[in-house]
Amino acid sequence: MVTLEDIKEAQRNIKDYIHKTPLVYSNSISSMTGLDVYLKLENLQKTGSFKIRGATNKISRMSADERKRGVVTASAGNHAQGVALSANRFGIKATVVMPEKSSISKQLATKGYGAEVILYGNSFDDALQHARTIEKDRGCIFIHTYDDEDLIAGQGTIGLEILDELPDVNSVIVPIGGGSLISGISIALKEQKGDIQIIGVEASAAAAMYKSRQKGKNTPVDSLQTIADGIAIKRIGDLTFPIIQELVDEIVTVEDEDIAAAILLLMERKKTVVEGAGAAPIAAIMNGRAKIQGKKVVLVLSGGNIDMNILERVIEKGLVKAGRVLRVEVEMDDAPDAIARLTSLIAEKKANILHIVHDRLSRRLPVMKTLVELSLETKGFEHNKEIMDKLIGMAYKARVI
C-alpha cells in the first residue's frame, strides 16, 4: 500500500514539473453555506488537471531501458494530456488511445503535447483494451489511468499542499472517478491528521464507489451518461477500492443539474472555469449532500478541461437550476395582437425573452387557440413566481415546462 513517505518522495520527484496550485478562501460560498470554504484550484494545474502529478511521478521513476520502450495509455482526456506532457519532458515516446467520441479539444491538446493519438472504440473500456494490445505488440510500458501506486502517490501530493497551507482544516471533499485522487489525498491527510473528515463525491449516473460501498465489494455500474466525464468510470480500481473503504468517511452523489449549477456558480462568483468532475464537490456542499464535520472545508476542484460546446449547454442547465431561466408554455386566443399583448406583459414584469416559438398547428388545440413557448431570462425563483402569477391572473393558461 502507498505510504506517506511514498507521497513525500513523489513530491520531491515532481516539484520541478508541476504547479503548487492555489488554495483560496471563497467568501461567497462560505456565506452561502455557513462554513469556511477553501478551494484547491487544480483546474489551474499544468494541462488543466491534477493528472499531471501522478503521470509525472510514474514516468520519473522509470528506468532508462523502460523509457526507451516508450509508454502507452488509455484516456478520455485529462490523463492523456498528463502522460503526453510528462513523456515529452522526459524525452519518451507516448501513445495515447482515446475513445472515438472524445472531446476534439482534448484530442488536439494531447497531440500538442507530443503524443501519438489513436482513436478507438466507443468507451474508455474499448480504448483500454486496445492500449493493452499495443503494449504487447510494441513492447511499450503501460500506464494505467488510475490503478497504479505511483499515480496514487503523485495525486497524494495535493494532500501535502493542503495541510501545509491550512493545517487546521476539518474536512476535505474530493471527486471520485477511478479513485487515485481521493486515495492519495486520503493517505496524505489521514496519516498526519487522523481526525480529518474526507468525503468523496460521484456523479449519480456513474456512482461506482457509492454502489460498491453499499454492496461491500468492488461493483461496476452500467450507466455513464453524465456531464462529469472526468469521473465517469464504470469500476473503481482494485488498488484504490480498499484504500477508499478504509480511509474515506463518506461517499455522496450529485445530479447533473446540480453539477451544472456549480459550474455556473464558480464562473460567476470566482471567475474560474471547471469541468463537471471539478465542480462535483461544489455541488455536494451547495445541496447539503455531505454531512460536514467542523468549520473549515477544502473542496478539491480537480480539473478545468471542459469542452466549449458542452459549456454552453451546461450554462443553460445551470441557469435553469438557479431559477435564472424560465421556460413557460402559454395557451391563448389566436388573434392578430395576441403575441404583442403577451410580450408586453413579459416586458412589464422586467423579464427578457431569449427564445419564442409560436405553434398555431398543434393538434391538441381548438381551431381558434394557439400555443407559445417562451424562454425567459429572469432574476430568480421569486421573479418566476411573479411572472406565472401575472399570466394566470390575466386568464392565460400557462405552465412551466
Backbone hydrogen bonds, N-H to C=O, Kabsch-Sander energy under -0.5 kcal/mol:
donor,donor_aa,acceptor,acceptor_aa,energy
7,I,3,T,-1.6
8,K,4,L,-2.3
9,E,5,E,-2.3
10,A,6,D,-2.3
11,Q,7,I,-2.1
12,R,8,K,-1.5
13,N,9,E,-2.2
14,I,10,A,-2.1
15,K,11,Q,-1.2
17,Y,14,I,-2.4
18,I,14,I,-0.9
21,T,19,H,-1.1
24,V,22,P,-0.5
24,V,39,L,-2.4
26,S,37,V,-2.8
27,N,25,Y,-0.7
30,S,26,S,-1.8
31,S,27,N,-2.4
32,M,28,S,-1.7
33,T,29,I,-1.6
34,G,30,S,-2.2
35,L,30,S,-0.8
36,D,295,K,-2.5
37,V,35,L,-0.9
38,Y,297,V,-3.1
39,L,24,V,-3.2
40,K,38,Y,-0.5
40,K,299,L,-2.7
41,L,22,P,-2.3
41,L,39,L,-0.8
42,E,40,K,-1.8
42,E,301,L,-1.0
43,N,301,L,-0.5
44,L,41,L,-1.4
45,Q,42,E,-1.4
48,G,45,Q,-2.6
49,S,46,K,-0.9
50,F,302,S,-1.8
52,I,49,S,-1.0
53,R,50,F,-2.2
54,G,50,F,-0.6
55,A,51,K,-2.2
56,T,52,I,-2.1
57,N,53,R,-2.1
58,K,54,G,-2.5
59,I,55,A,-2.4
60,S,56,T,-2.4
61,R,57,N,-1.0
61,R,58,K,-0.6
62,M,59,I,-1.3
67,R,63,S,-2.3
68,K,64,A,-1.7
69,R,65,D,-1.1
70,G,66,E,-0.8
70,G,67,R,-0.7
71,V,93,K,-2.5
72,V,141,I,-2.3
73,T,95,T,-2.0
75,S,97,V,-2.2
81,Q,77,G,-2.1
82,G,78,N,-2.2
83,V,79,H,-2.7
84,A,80,A,-2.4
85,L,81,Q,-2.5
86,S,82,G,-2.2
87,A,83,V,-2.8
88,N,84,A,-2.0
89,R,85,L,-2.1
90,F,86,S,-1.4
91,G,88,N,-1.1
92,I,87,A,-3.1
95,T,71,V,-2.2
96,V,116,E,-3.3
97,V,73,T,-2.7
98,M,96,V,-0.6
98,M,118,I,-2.8
100,E,121,G,-2.9
102,S,99,P,-2.1
107,Q,103,S,-2.1
108,L,104,I,-2.7
109,A,105,S,-2.1
110,T,106,K,-2.2
111,K,107,Q,-2.3
112,G,108,L,-2.4
113,Y,109,A,-1.2
114,G,111,K,-2.1
115,A,110,T,-1.6
116,E,94,A,-2.7
117,V,115,A,-0.6
118,I,96,V,-2.8
118,I,116,E,-0.5
120,Y,98,M,-2.5
120,Y,118,I,-0.5
127,A,123,S,-2.0
128,L,124,F,-2.8
129,Q,125,D,-2.2
130,H,126,D,-1.9
131,A,127,A,-2.3
132,R,128,L,-1.9
133,T,129,Q,-1.6
134,I,130,H,-2.2
135,E,131,A,-2.2
136,K,132,R,-1.7
137,D,133,T,-2.7
138,R,134,I,-2.9
139,G,135,E,-1.3
140,C,134,I,-0.5
141,I,70,G,-2.8
142,F,140,C,-0.6
143,I,72,V,-2.4
144,H,142,F,-0.6
148,D,146,Y,-1.6
152,I,148,D,-2.4
153,A,149,E,-2.5
154,G,150,D,-2.1
155,Q,151,L,-2.7
156,G,152,I,-1.8
157,T,153,A,-0.5
157,T,154,G,-1.2
158,I,155,Q,-1.7
159,G,156,G,-1.0
160,L,156,G,-1.2
161,E,157,T,-1.9
162,I,158,I,-2.2
163,L,159,G,-2.2
164,D,160,L,-2.0
165,E,161,E,-1.7
166,L,162,I,-2.8
169,V,166,L,-1.8
170,N,296,K,-1.9
171,S,296,K,-2.1
172,V,197,Q,-2.4
173,I,298,V,-2.8
174,V,199,I,-2.7
176,I,201,V,-2.4
183,S,179,G,-1.9
184,G,180,S,-2.4
185,I,181,L,-2.4
186,S,182,I,-2.3
187,I,183,S,-2.2
188,A,184,G,-2.3
189,L,185,I,-2.4
190,K,186,S,-3.0
191,E,187,I,-1.9
192,Q,189,L,-1.0
193,K,189,L,-2.8
196,I,193,K,-2.0
197,Q,170,N,-2.8
199,I,172,V,-2.7
200,G,250,E,-2.9
201,V,174,V,-2.1
202,E,252,V,-2.3
204,S,254,V,-2.7
206,A,203,A,-1.9
207,A,204,S,-0.8
208,A,206,A,-1.4
211,K,207,A,-2.2
212,S,208,A,-2.3
213,R,209,M,-2.6
214,Q,210,Y,-1.6
215,K,211,K,-2.1
216,G,212,S,-2.0
217,K,212,S,-1.2
219,T,217,K,-0.6
221,V,234,K,-2.1
226,T,224,L,-1.3
229,D,227,I,-1.5
231,I,228,A,-1.8
232,A,229,D,-1.1
233,I,231,I,-1.8
237,G,178,G,-2.1
241,F,237,G,-2.3
243,I,239,L,-0.7
244,I,240,T,-2.6
245,Q,241,F,-2.6
246,E,242,P,-1.8
247,L,243,I,-2.7
248,V,244,I,-2.1
249,D,198,I,-1.7
250,E,198,I,-1.4
252,V,200,G,-2.7
254,V,202,E,-2.0
259,I,255,E,-1.9
260,A,256,D,-2.7
261,A,257,E,-1.9
262,A,258,D,-1.8
263,I,259,I,-2.3
264,L,260,A,-2.1
265,L,261,A,-2.4
266,L,262,A,-2.3
267,M,263,I,-1.9
268,E,264,L,-2.4
269,R,265,L,-3.1
270,K,265,L,-0.5
270,K,266,L,-1.4
271,K,266,L,-0.5
272,T,266,L,-1.6
275,E,303,G,-2.0
276,G,227,I,-0.6
279,A,275,E,-1.7
280,A,276,G,-0.8
280,A,277,A,-0.8
283,A,279,A,-2.3
284,A,280,A,-2.2
285,I,281,P,-2.0
286,M,282,I,-2.6
287,N,283,A,-1.4
288,G,285,I,-0.8
289,R,284,A,-1.9
290,A,284,A,-1.0
292,I,290,A,-1.2
297,V,36,D,-2.9
297,V,295,K,-0.6
298,V,171,S,-2.5
299,L,38,Y,-2.9
300,V,173,I,-2.5
300,V,298,V,-0.5
301,L,40,K,-2.2
301,L,299,L,-0.8
302,S,300,V,-1.1
304,G,48,G,-2.7
305,N,48,G,-0.5
306,I,304,G,-1.7
311,L,307,D,-2.5
312,E,308,M,-1.5
313,R,309,N,-1.0
314,V,310,I,-2.7
315,I,311,L,-2.7
316,E,312,E,-1.7
317,K,313,R,-2.5
318,G,314,V,-2.8
319,L,315,I,-2.4
320,V,316,E,-2.0
321,K,317,K,-2.7
322,A,318,G,-2.0
323,G,320,V,-1.5
324,R,319,L,-2.8
325,V,319,L,-1.0
326,L,376,L,-2.6
327,R,325,V,-0.5
328,V,326,L,-0.6
328,V,374,L,-2.4
329,E,399,R,-3.1
330,V,372,V,-2.9
331,E,397,K,-2.8
332,M,370,T,-2.4
334,D,368,M,-2.5
335,A,333,D,-1.6
338,A,335,A,-1.7
341,R,337,D,-2.3
342,L,338,A,-2.1
343,T,339,I,-2.9
344,S,340,A,-1.9
345,L,341,R,-1.7
346,I,342,L,-2.0
347,A,343,T,-2.4
348,E,344,S,-2.2
349,K,345,L,-1.4
350,K,347,A,-1.8
351,A,346,I,-1.8
352,N,377,E,-2.1
354,L,352,N,-0.7
354,L,375,S,-3.1
355,H,375,S,-1.4
357,V,373,E,-2.4
359,D,357,V,-0.6
359,D,371,L,-3.2
360,R,358,H,-0.6
365,L,362,S,-1.4
369,K,366,P,-1.7
370,T,332,M,-2.6
371,L,359,D,-2.5
372,V,330,V,-2.3
373,E,357,V,-2.7
374,L,328,V,-2.9
375,S,355,H,-2.6
376,L,326,L,-3.0
376,L,374,L,-0.5
377,E,352,N,-3.3
378,T,324,R,-2.7
378,T,376,L,-0.6
384,N,380,G,-2.3
385,K,381,F,-2.3
386,E,382,E,-2.1
387,I,383,H,-2.2
388,M,384,N,-2.6
389,D,385,K,-2.9
390,K,386,E,-2.1
391,L,387,I,-2.5
392,I,388,M,-2.6
393,G,389,D,-2.4
394,M,390,K,-1.5
395,A,392,I,-1.7
396,Y,391,L,-2.4
397,K,331,E,-1.4
398,A,396,Y,-1.1
399,R,329,E,-2.1
401,I,327,R,-3.0
